Amino acid sequence: MEALAQQALSTLSWFAPQHVSNIAWSFATLAFQHEPLLEAISAEAHPRITAYETQDLCNPAWAFATLGYRNGKLMTSISSAALPKISQFTQQDISTTAWSCSKITFVHKPLMDSIASKALRRIYDFEPQGLSNTARAFAHLLYGHNPLLDSISSAALPKISEFDSQGLANMAWSLDSLG
């Protein structure tokens, strides 16, 4: 893994945004935290972040959060770049971004408000995991948004039999925490 990380470091500046995003995702999926590579990913993404597609914004946020690696500069860049693209976010993009922010306790008020607004319009499209992750993210960040939480509750009821034990626990904790 070290050799792969070193090779990625030496060629990262040549990568398209999707490939930078994929490298971050791959190393996080393998639970391999390589600080120089993570810092290089952040440095490479920052000046070009507005060119990133929605999934290319979500993947590094998820990767850094999964690794427990808080990089405020990258997350601020991702948040700012996501705002004008929020209308293009899928339900998975919404819940993944919210989860990522909560995992590293990163609050960007304009982003969280945009996530809530977009989620409200698409809440019945959310899968159970997306509902529970979004609820958990807002609760963990103590970001009370009553219309969103009410909508998540309403959308969850018809799907309650599809929730796994973690999803049920997250929903219960979230609604209790902010309710």
Secondary structure as UniProt FT lines:
FT   HELIX           2..11
FT   HELIX           12..14
FT   HELIX           17..29
FT   TURN            30..31
FT   HELIX           35..48
FT   HELIX           49..51
FT   HELIX           54..66
FT   TURN            67..68
FT   HELIX           72..82
FT   HELIX           83..88
FT   HELIX           91..103
FT   TURN            104..105
FT   HELIX           109..122
FT   HELIX           123..125
FT   HELIX           128..140
FT   TURN            141..142
FT   HELIX           146..156
FT   HELIX           157..162
FT   HELIX           165..178
//
